[in-house]
């Protein structure tokens, strides 16, 4: 019995010393589990990745043979249970049971590796989706920032529009060029006539048409509920400029070392609301005569050439042969909202001088104006069936003071009230478009506002004119135009027959082909005649071909 006690004690001592060596691999398993817990806590591993790695670790610490597996199954079970308990305590809500079925040890093997790779790929895809969503939100926030410039959808002919914070920036324009051949048919001079028939020489030119080039910048925004805009329009020509009464629109100077003319026609601001209407302050196209020129097909071609041998910024188109030029005039004007198709506009304008355009002391001039020019217009748009119609009518009034000429007596006819009215209509039906226009004035003159409107004796001359125009689209790209127009200037009371123009008229035929949304090809023929009160008459023919690009 005495020997038995020391033997048992020695056996327990050996077992105690050897047991740590026997369980050394299990201790490593505990250390590995701690590392996985730390990585999971830091977010370096997903829950699925953690469970898979832990199950693989437990599997590798199990015996490799069936015998060892059977002999050590209780220990392996205990280890798995300990690891599961340890993981549950570390995470609070998760265990490795997702990698096991009850009572069965999971062997990750090749299938486990494939599942792990698939899960890792899914995790990466999920992370990429989160990153993309965050990038989209960041981009949206950035696009809503006032420091970012965006580009609006492009609409052909409407220019390029950029949005910088609350401001819309629109840049649009057009450029054209034509080869024009003019052949005078002869005749005697007509003062104030628009035909070049008496010049005696054929002429060739490379020139602008009725439009020069144009570059328009418009800035628009809304502040305190008020819509407002600022507009700058620059209209350069391609031919050499020459100083004269009409500045950039004076006949050109085809001499070496010349420079083109720049015509800043538009400089104005607008402000208003949809309910109140819009106010305009600055320089822009006037009201009276504006619809006449904007609906004139020769706006996109040449029409009557004017001085073709020495072209200026523009040709005449149908100016002076159907209507009086509206002109670009400093103004304070107002346009009402549109109510049931009706819209009205009215404004005060910088008064313009009476001008002796014909020369030869045939007309009076003026430079004194105590009151502004007043213009107004009403329009009505409506549709009946498939016919779209616009009707407009407008007026002009200006008081001229200090009239001067070589024949005006000091005490007589020193002032005159110029008055004018117009009416027009435009109809559109499918591929057809028609325009009819008429004007009449007293002291208005012809071709330009107040050109030869008052006789040398101080009396007002009456004038009238009209044009009719038809346009038809043969295809979506090809259209043909024909128009006829007349401008008449009558003698004032007490005048005798002279070489002053009595009648200007023209016929125009043109073909337009839209090569692209921007580029249009134009071919045109025009016949122009002028006649004087004394019987003088001349005429000319011109042919033009060119392009006009609008963006």
C-alpha positions in Angstrom: 0.0 0.0 0.0 2.9 2.3 0.8 4.4 1.6 -2.7 1.0 2.2 -4.4 0.7 5.8 -3.2 4.1 7.0 -4.5 3.4 5.3 -7.9 0.1 7.0 -8.4 1.6 10.3 -7.4 4.5 9.8 -9.9 2.0 8.9 -12.7 -0.1 12.0 -12.0 3.1 14.2 -12.0 4.3 12.8 -15.4 0.8 13.3 -16.9 0.7 16.8 -15.7 4.1 17.7 -17.2 3.4 16.0 -20.5 -0.2 17.2 -21.0 0.8 20.8 -22.2 3.1 19.1 -24.8 0.2 16.9 -26.0 -2.2 19.8 -26.3 0.2 22.2 -27.8 -1.6 22.2 -31.2 -4.9 22.9 -29.4 -3.3 25.9 -27.8 -2.4 27.2 -31.2 -6.0 26.8 -32.2 -7.1 29.0 -29.4 -4.5 31.6 -30.4 -5.8 31.5 -34.0 -9.4 32.0 -32.9 -8.3 35.1 -30.9 -6.7 36.5 -34.1 -9.9 35.9 -36.1 -11.9 37.6 -33.4 -9.6 40.6 -33.6 -9.9 40.8 -37.4 -13.6 40.4 -37.3 -14.0 43.1 -34.7 -11.9 45.5 -36.8 -14.1 44.9 -39.8 -11.3 43.2 -41.8 -13.4 40.0 -42.2 -17.1 39.5 -42.9 -19.1 37.2 -40.7 -19.1 34.6 -43.5 -15.4 34.8 -44.0 -14.8 34.5 -40.2 -17.0 31.4 -39.9 -15.3 29.7 -42.9 -11.8 30.4 -41.7 -12.6 29.2 -38.2 -14.1 26.0 -39.4 -11.1 25.3 -41.7 -8.8 25.9 -38.7 -10.7 23.4 -36.5 -10.7 20.9 -39.3 -6.9 21.1 -39.7 -6.4 20.5 -36.0 -8.4 17.3 -36.1 -6.6 13.8 -36.6 -5.8 13.1 -40.3 -6.8 9.3 -40.1 -10.1 7.7 -39.3 -8.6 6.0 -36.3 -7.2 9.2 -34.9 -10.3 11.0 -35.7 -12.3 8.4 -33.8 -10.0 8.3 -30.9 -9.9 12.1 -30.6 -13.5 12.8 -31.5 -14.4 13.7 -28.0 -11.5 16.1 -27.9 -12.4 17.6 -31.3 -16.0 17.9 -30.2 -14.8 19.7 -27.1 -12.5 21.9 -29.1 -15.3 22.9 -31.5 -17.6 23.5 -28.6 -15.0 25.6 -26.9 -14.3 27.6 -30.0 -18.0 28.1 -30.6 -18.5 29.2 -27.1 -15.5 31.5 -27.3 -16.7 33.0 -30.5 -20.2 33.5 -29.1 -18.8 35.3 -26.1 -16.4 37.4 -28.3 -19.2 38.5 -30.8 -22.2 38.4 -28.6 -24.6 37.2 -31.4 -22.8 34.9 -33.8 -21.4 31.4 -33.7 -19.7 29.0 -36.2 -22.9 26.9 -36.3 -23.6 28.4 -39.7 -20.6 26.3 -41.0 -21.9 23.1 -39.4 -25.0 20.9 -39.3 -26.0 19.5 -35.9 -23.9 16.5 -35.1 -21.8 16.6 -38.3 -18.4 18.1 -38.6 -18.1 20.3 -41.8 -15.2 19.6 -44.2 -14.6 22.8 -46.2 -12.2 21.1 -48.7 -12.4 22.1 -52.3 -16.0 22.9 -52.2 -15.5 25.1 -49.2 -12.7 27.0 -51.0 -14.9 27.5 -54.1 -17.7 28.8 -51.8 -15.3 31.1 -50.1 -14.1 32.5 -53.4 -17.7 33.0 -54.5 -18.5 34.7 -51.3 -15.4 37.0 -51.5 -16.5 37.9 -55.1 -20.0 38.7 -53.9 -18.6 40.8 -51.1 -16.4 42.7 -53.5 -19.4 43.2 -55.8 -21.4 44.5 -52.9 -18.6 46.9 -51.9 -18.3 48.1 -55.5 -22.0 48.7 -55.6 -21.8 50.7 -52.4 -18.9 52.7 -53.8 -20.8 53.4 -57.0 -23.8 54.6 -55.1 -21.7 56.8 -53.0 -20.0 58.2 -56.1 -23.4 58.8 -57.7 -24.7 60.7 -54.6 -21.4 62.7 -54.6 -21.8 63.5 -58.3 -25.4 64.6 -57.8 -24.4 66.8 -55.0 -21.6 68.2 -57.1 -23.9 68.8 -60.1 -26.3 70.7 -57.8 -23.4 72.9 -56.7 -23.3 76.4 -58.0 -19.6 75.9 -58.9 -20.4 73.3 -61.6 -21.1 74.2 -65.3 -23.6 71.9 -67.1 -24.5 71.6 -70.7 -28.2 71.5 -71.8 -29.4 69.3 -74.5 -28.6 70.8 -77.9 -31.5 71.9 -80.1 -30.5 72.8 -83.7 -30.8 76.5 -84.3 -31.2 77.3 -80.6 -27.5 77.6 -79.9 -25.4 76.1 -77.0 -26.8 76.5 -73.5 -24.7 76.1 -70.4 -26.0 76.3 -66.8 -23.6 77.7 -64.2 -25.5 77.6 -60.9 -28.6 79.7 -61.3 -27.5 81.3 -64.6 -28.3 80.0 -68.1 -25.6 81.0 -70.7 -26.7 80.7 -74.3 -24.4 81.3 -77.3 -25.9 81.2 -80.7 -25.3 82.7 -84.1 -25.0 82.4 -87.9 -22.4 82.9 -90.7 -23.1 83.2 -94.4 -21.3 84.0 -97.6 -22.5 84.3 -101.2 -21.1 84.7 -104.7 -23.3 87.4 -106.3 -23.3 88.4 -110.0 -25.2 91.6 -110.8 -26.1 92.7 -114.3 -27.5 96.2 -114.8 -30.2 96.4 -117.5 -29.5 100.1 -118.1 -31.6 103.2 -117.6 -31.4 106.6 -116.2 -30.5 107.5 -112.5 -33.3 107.5 -109.8 -32.5 109.4 -106.6 -33.3 107.1 -103.7 -33.8 104.1 -105.9 -32.5 100.7 -104.9 -31.7 99.3 -108.3 -28.2 99.5 -109.7 -29.4 99.5 -113.3 -27.9 102.8 -114.3 -24.3 101.8 -113.2 -23.5 100.4 -116.6 -21.2 97.7 -115.5 -21.7 94.1 -114.5 -20.2 93.3 -111.1 -19.1 90.2 -109.1 -18.7 90.0 -105.4 -18.2 87.6 -102.5 -20.3 89.0 -99.8 -22.8 88.7 -97.0 -26.5 88.5 -97.7 -29.3 90.5 -96.0 -27.8 89.1 -92.7 -24.2 89.6 -91.9 -22.6 87.1 -89.5 -24.0 87.2 -86.0 -22.8 86.0 -82.6 -25.3 86.4 -79.7 -24.6 85.9 -76.1 -27.5 85.7 -73.6 -27.3 85.3 -69.9 -30.6 84.5 -68.1 -31.6 83.9 -64.5 -34.4 84.3 -61.9 -33.9 86.4 -58.8 -36.6 87.2 -56.2 -39.1 85.7 -58.6 -38.1 88.0 -61.4 -36.9 86.6 -64.7 -34.1 88.6 -66.2 -31.6 88.4 -69.0 -28.7 90.3 -70.6 -28.0 90.1 -74.3 -25.1 91.2 -76.4 -25.3 90.7 -80.2 -22.3 91.3 -82.5 -22.8 91.3 -86.3 -19.5 91.4 -88.2 -19.4 91.5 -92.0 -17.0 89.7 -94.4 -16.2 92.7 -96.6 -14.1 95.8 -95.9 -15.9 98.6 -94.0 -16.0 102.2 -95.1 -16.8 105.2 -92.9 -20.1 106.8 -93.8 -23.5 107.9 -92.5 -24.6 104.3 -92.1 -21.4 103.2 -90.4 -21.0 99.4 -90.8 -23.9 99.3 -93.2 -22.4 101.9 -95.6 -21.2 100.6 -98.9 -17.9 98.9 -98.5 -14.3 99.6 -99.7 -12.8 96.9 -101.8 -9.2 98.2 -101.4 -6.2 96.4 -100.0 -5.4 96.6 -96.3 -9.1 97.0 -95.4 -10.8 95.6 -92.4 -14.3 94.1 -91.9 -17.0 96.1 -90.1 -18.3 95.1 -86.7 -21.9 96.0 -85.9 -22.9 95.8 -82.2 -26.6 95.9 -82.9 -27.9 94.4 -79.6 -27.1 95.5 -76.1 -30.0 95.2 -73.8 -31.5 93.8 -70.6 -35.0 92.3 -69.9 -36.8 91.7 -66.7 -40.3 90.6 -65.7 -42.6 87.7 -64.9 -45.0 85.5 -66.8 -47.9 87.2 -65.0 -46.8 90.8 -65.4 -44.9 90.7 -68.8 -41.4 91.7 -69.8 -39.6 95.0 -69.9 -36.7 95.7 -72.1 -34.0 98.5 -71.8 -31.2 98.9 -74.3 -30.6 98.6 -78.1 -32.6 96.0 -80.1 -34.8 95.6 -83.1 -37.7 98.1 -83.0 -41.4 97.1 -83.0 -42.7 98.7 -86.2 -41.6 96.7 -89.2 -40.0 93.9 -87.2 -42.5 91.1 -88.3 -42.1 92.2 -91.9 -38.3 91.6 -92.0 -38.3 88.6 -89.7 -40.8 86.8 -92.0 -39.0 87.9 -95.2 -37.4 84.8 -96.9 -34.5 87.0 -98.3 -33.3 87.2 -94.7 -31.5 84.0 -95.4 -30.3 85.0 -98.9 -29.4 88.3 -100.8 -32.5 89.8 -102.5 -31.7 93.3 -104.0 -28.0 93.7 -103.9 -27.6 97.5 -103.2 -23.9 98.3 -104.0 -22.7 95.0 -105.3 -19.5 96.4 -106.8 -18.4 97.6 -103.3 -20.5 95.5 -100.8 -21.1 96.7 -97.3 -22.1 94.6 -94.2 -25.4 93.5 -95.8 -27.4 93.5 -99.0 -30.9 95.0 -99.0 -33.0 91.8 -99.3 -36.6 93.3 -99.5 -35.8 96.5 -97.6 -37.2 99.3 -99.6 -39.0 96.9 -102.0 -41.9 95.9 -99.7 -41.3 97.4 -96.3 -39.3 100.0 -94.4 -36.4 98.8 -92.3 -37.3 98.3 -88.6 -33.8 99.2 -87.5 -32.0 98.6 -84.2 -32.9 101.4 -81.9 -32.3 102.3 -78.2 -35.5 101.7 -76.4 -37.5 101.2 -73.2 -40.3 98.8 -74.2 -42.8 96.4 -72.7 -44.3 93.1 -73.9 -47.5 91.8 -72.2 -48.2 88.2 -71.4 -50.1 86.2 -74.0 -53.8 85.9 -73.2 -55.9 83.6 -75.4 -53.5 84.2 -78.3 -53.4 88.0 -77.9 -50.2 89.9 -77.0 -49.4 93.6 -77.0 -46.2 95.6 -76.9 -45.4 99.3 -76.6 -42.2 101.4 -76.1 -40.5 104.7 -76.3 -37.5 104.9 -78.6 -34.5 107.1 -79.4 -35.9 109.6 -82.0 -34.2 109.5 -85.4 -33.6 112.4 -87.7 -35.3 113.0 -91.0 -32.7 112.2 -93.5 -32.1 113.5 -97.1 -31.2 110.1 -98.5 -31.9 111.1 -102.2 -29.6 114.1 -102.0 -29.8 116.9 -104.5 -31.6 119.0 -101.8 -34.7 117.0 -102.5 -35.7 116.4 -98.9 -35.5 118.2 -95.6 -33.5 117.1 -92.6 -34.0 117.5 -88.8 -31.8 117.2 -85.7 -34.1 118.4 -82.9 -36.4 116.1 -80.9 -38.1 117.2 -77.7 -40.1 113.9 -77.4 -39.2 110.2 -78.0 -40.5 108.1 -80.9 -43.4 105.8 -79.8 -44.2 102.4 -81.3 -46.7 99.7 -80.4 -48.0 96.4 -81.7 -50.7 93.8 -81.2 -50.5 90.2 -82.3 -53.1 87.4 -82.4 -52.1 83.8 -82.9 -54.8 81.1 -83.6 -55.3 77.8 -85.3 -58.2 76.6 -87.3 -58.0 73.0 -88.3 -54.5 72.4 -89.5 -53.9 76.1 -90.4 -51.8 78.1 -88.0 -52.3 81.8 -88.4 -50.7 85.0 -87.0 -52.1 88.5 -87.6 -50.3 91.6 -86.4 -50.7 95.3 -86.6 -48.5 98.1 -85.3 -48.0 101.9 -85.3 -45.3 104.5 -85.2 -45.4 108.2 -84.1 -42.5 110.7 -84.0 -42.4 114.5 -83.8 -39.7 116.2 -85.9 -38.6 119.7 -85.0 -36.1 122.1 -86.5 -36.6 120.9 -90.0 -34.0 122.4 -92.4 -33.5 122.7 -96.1 -32.5 125.3 -98.7 -36.1 126.2 -99.4 -37.8 126.1 -96.0 -38.7 129.6 -94.8 -37.8 130.5 -91.3 -41.4 130.9 -90.2 -43.0 128.0 -92.1 -43.0 124.2 -91.8 -40.3 123.9 -89.2 -41.8 120.7 -87.6 -43.7 117.6 -88.7 -45.4 114.7 -87.0 -44.5 111.4 -88.7 -47.1 108.7 -88.5 -47.2 105.1 -89.8 -49.2 101.9 -89.5 -48.8 98.4 -90.8 -50.8 95.1 -90.9 -49.7 91.6 -91.8 -50.6 88.0 -91.7 -48.8 84.7 -91.9 -50.4 81.3 -92.4 -48.8 77.9 -92.2 -50.4 74.7 -93.4 -48.4 71.5 -93.6 -45.5 72.2 -96.0 -46.9 75.6 -97.1 -46.2 79.0 -95.6 -47.6 82.3 -96.9 -47.0 85.9 -95.9 -49.0 89.1 -96.8 -47.9 92.5 -95.6 -48.9 96.2 -96.1 -47.8 99.5 -94.6 -48.7 103.2 -95.0 -47.0 106.3 -93.6 -47.0 110.1 -93.6 -43.5 111.5 -93.1 -42.2 107.9 -92.7 -40.2 108.0 -96.0 -39.0 104.9 -97.8 -36.3 102.2 -97.4 -35.1 103.5 -94.0 -37.0 105.2 -91.2 -37.5 108.9 -92.2 -35.5 108.6 -95.4 -36.9 111.3 -97.7 -40.1 111.5 -95.5 -40.3 115.3 -95.6 -40.0 117.3 -98.8 -37.6 120.3 -99.1 -40.5 122.6 -98.6 -41.2 121.1 -95.2 -44.3 119.2 -96.2 -44.7 115.5 -95.4 -44.6 112.9 -98.1 -47.0 109.9 -98.0 -45.7 106.4 -98.6 -47.0 102.9 -98.8 -45.8 99.4 -99.7 -46.5 95.7 -99.5 -45.1 92.3 -100.3 -46.5 88.8 -100.7 -44.5 85.6 -100.3 -45.1 81.9 -100.7 -42.9 79.1 -99.5 -43.3 75.4 -100.0 -41.3 72.5 -98.7 -40.9 70.0 -101.5 -39.2 67.6 -99.1 -38.0 67.8 -95.5 -34.7 69.3 -96.7 -35.7 71.2 -99.9 -38.0 74.3 -100.1 -38.7 76.9 -102.8 -39.7 80.5 -102.3 -41.2 83.2 -104.5 -42.0 86.8 -103.5 -43.0 90.1 -104.9 -42.9 93.5 -103.3 -43.3 97.2 -103.9 -42.5 100.5 -102.0 -44.1 103.7 -103.2 -43.1 107.3 -102.2 -45.5 110.1 -103.2 -44.9 113.7 -103.7 -45.7 116.3 -101.1 -48.0 119.2 -101.8 -46.3 121.9 -103.8 -43.6 119.6 -105.2 -42.7 119.3 -108.9 -41.6 116.3 -110.8 -38.0 115.3 -110.1 -35.6 112.4 -110.2 -36.8 111.4 -106.6 -37.8 107.8 -106.5 -41.4 107.1 -107.0 -41.4 103.3 -106.9 -39.1 100.4 -106.0 -40.1 96.9 -106.8 -38.6 93.4 -107.0 -39.3 89.8 -107.7 -37.3 87.1 -106.0 -37.2 83.3 -106.5 -35.0 81.1 -104.3 -34.2 77.5 -103.5 -33.0 76.4 -100.0 -31.5 73.0 -99.2 -30.7 71.9 -95.7 -27.6 69.9 -96.1 -27.4 69.4 -92.3 -29.0 70.8 -89.2 -26.5 73.6 -89.4 -25.6 74.1 -93.0 -28.0 75.4 -95.7 -27.3 75.8 -99.4 -29.0 78.7 -101.2 -29.5 79.6 -104.8 -31.4 82.8 -105.8 -32.5 85.1 -108.6 -33.7 88.6 -108.1 -35.0 91.3 -110.5 -35.1 94.9 -109.1 -36.6 98.0 -110.7 -36.7 101.7 -109.7 -38.7 104.5 -111.2 -38.6 108.3 -110.6 -41.3 110.9 -110.6 -39.8 112.5 -113.7 -40.0 109.2 -115.7 -36.4 108.0 -115.2 -36.3 104.2 -114.8 -33.7 101.5 -114.4 -33.5 97.8 -113.4 -31.0 95.0 -112.8 -30.8 91.3 -112.4 -28.7 89.3 -110.0 -27.9 85.7 -109.3 -26.6 84.5 -106.0 -25.3 81.2 -104.6 -23.9 80.5 -101.2 -24.3 79.0 -97.8 -25.7 80.0 -94.4 -24.8 78.2 -91.2 -27.0 78.6 -88.2 -26.2 77.2 -84.8 
